[in-house]
Amino acid sequence: MRTIEANFDGLVGPTHNYAGLSRGNKASINHAGNAANPRKAALQGLEKMKALSELGFVQGVLAPQERPDIAMLRRLGFTGSDSRVLSDAAQNMPAVLAACCSASSMWTANAATVSPSSDCSDGKVHFTPANLINKFHRSIEHEVTGNILKATFSSPEHFVHHQALPSTDYFGDEGAANHTRFCHEYGEQGVEFFVYGKEAFNPQSTSPQKYPARQSFEASQAIARLHQLSPDKIVFAQQNPAVIDQGVFHNDVIAVGNRNLLFCHEQAFLNQASVYESLRKAYGAQDFHIVEATDQQVSVAQAVGTYLFNSQLLSLDNGGTMIVVPSECKREPAVWSYLQSLVNDSKCPITDLKVFDLRQSMNNGGGPACLRLRVVLNDQELAATNQSCLINDKLFSTISNWINKHYRDQLSEKDLADPLLLTESRAALDELTGILNLGSVYPFQN
């Protein structure tokens, strides 16, 4: 039976804006207050999905969250009509309104942690939505994320859906942005690699000083237990606190992996040599490759500025690996030169390079890897997946038309209190759930 790795990208929502909500994410902070273009953002993401689908990769789409989140604003004490709730929030707590309008669910690398059936002792694919408690605007996502994942992967014969971990900093979980998987073939049992920023129950442990460590060791352990993973096929590693303090808020800003390849910066992990040894031991075979960029080749600042490591590694039929990077990499000479040296090196497993313009997402701090959730599926599991969520020419055209119909081409913070934005967003999402055959996944639909 064939087994593939599918990528499910998050569709950028109608309220995409630059509110600078994410401390520790330099791009998010640096572009705060700028006007955003939701229509362009959504189309840029959709173009990437279509391009990868046309190259033969299985590509899916995940729906965005309902925003503004009126239910959360009501929970915080705002009352009256929806319009009144928005205007009062804008007047009294504009930062909270901005958080309740964030389109950050586009970054589905943070949506959940996924383990394939070949790794789990019950032989099913396991999903755990990330609680994302480190940032308020993201901590309100996981319930609807769970609904969307259940509507996309609904078969109980093949899929298991867990609740998000407890909403406390001790079990802070950022999803697949701090998790990857190594294997010889996708259908074989692999090594699941969990990267954490701190040990929450060990105050004496090393941790960053300037920016928060969002993923806890204890959260990663809990997910490994929930997913019924084999202890000898798990590796836990601590992210280097020094790079977190330089703006590397998730591991996928400094490292990325796929099958038998880890591509990372030399400062990615604490006790890096020991991490490599643990990965090689758990992997077992001799064909495990590590491509490590030195600080002289690419500095941490350059990595953060271009999102070199927030790239996708995609396995090609010819045995090579394609790296998908944002166009910012091409505009930074040192990074572009380094990438050219990789693909021109006959001994390097990275053989092909593809560049995408994702500027609207990048300005808010999310590159190619942020936009996708990787789901390894065998033929039966793929057949059991909601087929209406898989990108093809027809769905691309339908969603393109839907975006052009419903999305604004400019949005700034002052627009977030516009009651028409809420009406437009709900109308768009109600139509989208029909297009993707999701049923009622949003609070306003119930």
N, C-alpha and C positions, 0 to 999 in steps of 0.2 A: 504494500500500500504506500502510495506517495505521501510524503509529509513536506509541507512548505512553511515558510515564515511569511505571514501576511502582515501588512502595515495598515493600521486603522488611524487615519489622520483626523484631527479635530477640525470641524468646520468653524471658521471664525464667525462669531456672533454679530448681530446687528448693532450692538452697543460698543464695539471696539473703540477704545479711546486711550489717551495717554494721561493717566492720573498720577503716575509715579508712586504706585502703592507698595512696591516691593523693595524694602530695605535690604541691602546686600546684593541687589541686582543692579549693576551700574547703568546698563542701557535703560532700564525702567526709570531710574531716577534722573538720568541725564536728559530724557525726552519729556519729562513731566510738563504738562501745560501746553504742549504742541497740539495742533489740530490733527486729528486722525482721519483716515479715509476707510471706513468699514467696507465699502463695496470693493475697493481695490485690494484690501487685506484678504477678504474672502476669496476673491478671484485668484490672487497669487497662490494661496494655499491649494485651491482646487486645481490650478494648472500643474502644480507639482504632483498631485494625485494622478491626474490624467497622464502625465508624461511617464511616470513609473509604471502605470498600468499598461501603457503602450509598449514599454520595454519588456513586458511579460511577467511583471511582478503582480501578485495578488494584492489589490489595494482596496481598502474599505474606507468608509467615512463615518464619523461619530457626530451626532447632533450637538449643538451648543446648549448652554444653560438658558433658562428663562431669566432675562434681565431687562429692566430693573427688577430686583427681587423684592416685590411689594410685601410678600409674606414675612420676610425677615425684618423689614422696616416696621411692620405692624407688631411683630414680636418685640421690637425695641421701644414700643410705646407710641408710635405715630398712628393717629386715628383719622376717621372721616373717609371721604371718597379717595380713590386712588390718586386723583389730582392733588387733593389736599395733603395726602401723605408725602407725595413728591415735593411739593412746595415747602412744607414745614421742614422736611429733612434737609432740603437745599439751604434753607435759612438758618437752621439751628445746628445741623451736623453735616456740612457739605462733604467732609472726608468719608463719613459713613455712607452717604448717598453714592459717592464715587465707588466705594468698595462694593456696594450692592448693584452697581451697573457694570462691573468689570467683565470683560469677555475672555478672561484668563483660561477658561475651560478649553480654549483652542489648543492648549499645550497638553495633549493627551498622554504624553510621557509621564505626566503627573497624575493621570486619571486613576491608575490602578497598578498593582503588581500582578503579572500573569505567569503561571507555570503550566507548561504543556503536559499532556496526559502521560508522556513517556517518563516524566520526572516524578509524578505523583503516584503514591502507592495504590490508590483506588482506580488508576487508569483514566481519570477525567481531567479536563482542563480547569484549573482553578483561577478565580478572579477575586482580588481583594481591593475594593476602592480605597484610595489614599485619603487619610483624614485631613492632611494639609493644614494642621492647626497652627503652624507658625505665622501664617498671614490670614487675617480675618476674611479678606475677599475670596480666599481660596477655601477656607474652612467651611464655607456654606455650600460647597459643591457636591460633597460625596453622596448625599441621598439621591439626587437626580442623576448623578453619574451612575450609581448602582442601577437605577431604573433603566437608563439607556443601555447599559451593558447587558442587563437581563433581557431587554427587548431585541438586542442584536444577537445574543448567544443564549437562546431560550430553552434549548433542549436539556432537560434534567438527565437524560441518558448520557450526555457528553460533557456537560458544563456544570460546575459548582460555583455558586456565588456566595461569598462571605460578606458579613457586615464590615464596615470600616473599623479600625482599631479604636479603642477609647479615645475621646477627644481631650487629651491631656498631653502636655509637653513631654512627659515621660515616655509616651508611645508615639511621638511625632513621626509621621510616615509620609513620604513624598513620592511614593509609587515607583514606577520604572525608571525615573530619572536617576535613581540610585541603585539600580538593579540591572544586571545583564546575564546572559547565559552563553556558555561555551559548549560546543558539541562537535563531534566528527561529522555526523549527519543529523539533520533536524529531527528525524524520527527515532533516534537513539537516546538513551538516557544521557543527560548532559550535566554540566556543573553550573549551579546557580550562584552568582557572584553578587553579594549584598555589600554595599558600601555605606557606611554610617559616618556621622559627624561627631557624635559624642556618645558616651555611656551615661545615660540619664540617672541611673541609680548608683553611680560611682562618682561622687563629686571630686575625687582626687585625680580623675583621669584627665588626660590632655584634651583641651578644647580650644576653639578659636576665641580671640579676645575682642575683636572689633565687630564682627557680624555673627549672626546666630548660626548654630549648627542645626539644620532643620530635621535631619534624619537621626533617630536614636538607634543604638545597637539593639536595644530591647524590642523595638518595633520590627526590625529585620528578623530577629529570632522568632518573634510571634508569627510572622508571615510564613517563615519556613516550617513551623509546626502546623499551622492551619493548612498549608498546601501539601502536607504529608511527604516532605522531601526526605531523601536518604541522607543521613548525617555525613557520610563520607563523600557526598557529592555537593556539599555546600562550602563556600569560602566566604568568611566575613572579613572585611578590611576597613580600616579607618581612613577616611579622607584626610589629607594633610591640612591641619588647622591653619597653617600659614597661607595656603592658597584660598581657603574660605575667606580669610581676611583680606584677600586681594580681589574679591568679587566672584569667586567660584562657588556659587551658592548651592549647586547640585553637582554630583559626580559627572553628569553628562556634559558639563562645561569643560572638563579636563580629561575625560577618557570615554572611549566607546569600544564596544566589542561585538563580535559576530562570529559564530561557529568556532573556528580554531584561531581567531585573531583578536588580540587586544592592541588597540591604538591609543596611546596615552602620552602625557607629558612626564618628564622625569621627576617632577615634584607632585604628582597626583596623589600619592598615598603616603601614609605614615609607615615607616619601615618597609619601603618599597621592595627591596630585595626579598624580604620574607614573604611578602604578598605574592610575588612572582613564583617563589618556590612552592607555596601552598596551591596556587593555581595549577602549576605543572603536575604536582603530585595528584591532585584530585582529577585532573584531565586524563592522566595516565599515558596516553599515546605520545609519540615523538613529534607529531606534526603540529604542536601548539606554537604559535608565532606571537612574538611581542614586538611591536614597532613603537619605539620610544623616541619622542622628540626631546632633545636637550634644550636647556634654557638658552644656550647660545644660538641654536637654530631658530627657536620660536620662544619668546619670553612669555611668562604667564600673562602679562598685560596684553600682549599681542593675541594670545589665545582667547582671552576674555573679549577683546575688542572685535575679533573676527568670527568667533565661535567655530574655530577650526575643528575642535573636538566635539562640538555639538552637531556632528555630521552623521549621516547614515552610512553604514557599511552593508552592501548588498551583494550576495553571492551570485555570480554569473554562471551560466551553463558551461562555459569553457574552463571553469575551475578558478578563474580570477575573482577579484573583489572590486566592486565599484564603490568609490567614496562620493557621497552627495554633500556638497558644501554650499553655504550661502555666498552671494556675490561679494560680500565684504571681504572674503578671503582673497579674491582676485585684485582688490584695490589696495591690499597691504603687500608691498613687494617682498618682504622677508617670508611671509606665509605662503604667497603664491610660488615663490622660488622653491620653498621646501616641498610643497605639494608636487611640483614638477619633478623634483629629484626623486620622489617616491615612485611615481608612475613610470619614470624612465629607468628605474633600477630593476634589472631583470630578476634580482633575488628577492625583491619586495613583493609580498602577496597582494598589495594594493596595485591594481593594474589599470584601472579606468577612473576617470574623473568627470563628474557632472556638476554644473553650477546652476543655482536657481536664485532668482530675485525674490527675496522674502522680506523686503525692507520694512513693510508695515509691521510684521511680527517681530523682526529683529529690533526695531526701535523700542519695543516693549520688553525685550530681553528673551526672545525665543527663536531658535534656529530650526533647521530641518529635523534634528532629533527630538526637539521639544514637541513638535507638531504630530508625532506619530507614536502609537502604542503598538508594540510588536506582539503578535499572537501566533504561536506555532500551532498548526492544524494539520491533521491527516485528512484523507479524502472524505471519510465519513463525517468528521467534525466540520469540515468546510461546507459539505452539503447541508449540514444541520444549522449552519449560520444563516442569519437573515439575508437572503440573496438581494433584497432591495437596497442593502447598504454597501454592495460591492460595486466599485466604479467600473463603468463601461461607457461607450460613446453616448448611449441614450441617457444614462443617468448624469453624465457630465453636462450634456446639453440642457437637461431639465433643471439641474441645480444652478447652472449659469444663468438661465432665464429667471429662475426664482431669486437669485441674488440681485440681478439687475432690476427686478420688479420691486423688491422690498427694501433694499439697503440704501442708506444715504451715502453721498460721496464726501461728506465732511461732518465731523463731530468733534466738539470741544466740550470741556467740562461744564460750561454754562448750559449746554443743550441737554444735560442729563435729567434736569427737572421738567423738561417738556413732556406734558402728558401724551402728546402725539407719538413720542418715541416709544412709550409703553404700548400704545395701541398698535403701532406698526410692528413692534417686535413680537407681540403675541399673535398677530395675524400671520406673520411670517412663519413662526414656529408651529402654529397649528397646521398650516399648509405643509410644512416640512415633514411633520410626523406622518402625514398621509403619503407623501412621496417615498419615505423610507420605511413605511409599514411598521411604525413603532407602537401604535396604539397611544394611549394617554400616559405620557411620562412626566408631564409638567403639572404643578399644582393648579394652575388656572384652567386646566382641562378637566378637573375632577369636580 
